[in-house]
Amino acid sequence: MSEKEAKNYFKKLMNDTQNKIDNVNNQKSRNEDVKIDNNEHNQEQNMSESKPKKSKIAIATLKMPDGKEVEIPLPPKVFKTGREGYYAQIAAFVYDDEVYGGQIQVWKKTPKTPEE
């Protein structure tokens, strides 16, 4: 896989990920619209909640030893611990004629609660 092919692959991956997030947000929006029709009492509250949220994709840039940069799209994720952040499984990218893979995860730091 050439560097150009790798860049095109990650652009496609980023676009596909964004489209999936948009589809999920649109589906949530449609589901909330149904709730509005079924429950007039909560109509105003649900209308404000039914606005699609803008998705946020973080971009991690790996700077390799020779200065080449590889951009990795990180879609939002809620981890099992409940922390919010971003995560990506890196399928493959080529550097110095070798294929690399891995994963990147970052999360919002929250204060630890004392155990009782």
ABEGO torsion letter per residue (X at the ends): XBAAAAAAAAAAAAAAAAAAAAAAAAAAAAAAAAAAAABAAAAAAAAAAABBBBBBBBBBBBBBAAGBBBBBBBBBBBBAAGBBBBBBBBABBBBGGBBBBEBBBBBBBBBBBBBX
